[in-house]
Amino acid sequence: TVEYFPTERHGEEEDDETRAALRHSVIIETMLNVADVAHSMQSWELFLFWNRKLFEELYVAFKTGRSGNDPSNDWYQNQLGFYKLYVIPLAEKMKTCGVFGERGGEWVENAISIRDRWCREGDQETKDMIAAVERDIERCYP
């Protein structure tokens, strides 16, 4: 068992243990956050697959009245904001943590590559995805 905040030790040893425990906590928190969005740091194809799944889930919720938010509004721009504000900073944090050693930089490179490709192709990908999802949903929810 890891004792994160020892109560009986004092001085430099306690400081070292506290710093190590905090570092471990940051690494675990970072890895949990990454697990949720890892598809956005791996490959273009994987990103598109899970991007569509998320869109479908949100769109069905909207169409069935479980959400008042139509995800098709600004999907393209929202993805760019998500990369800028969350995915790339998270990938950089993961690289800084060093848990993947020399390969940690690949997550950042992949995230930037996917974001850049989304800048170029994402608008059309979004239009195509919305049209396909609307067709699929009309079959299930006429």
NORNOR-V523537 format. One record per helix or strand. SS is the DSSP state (hx for helix, st for strand). FROM is the first residue (numbers start at 1). LEN is the number of residues. Records with the same first field share a line. If there is no record, write none. Layout:
# NORNOR-V523537
SS=FROM-LEN / FROM-LEN
This chain:
# NORNOR-V523537
hx=12-30 / 44-20 / 75-23 / 101-40
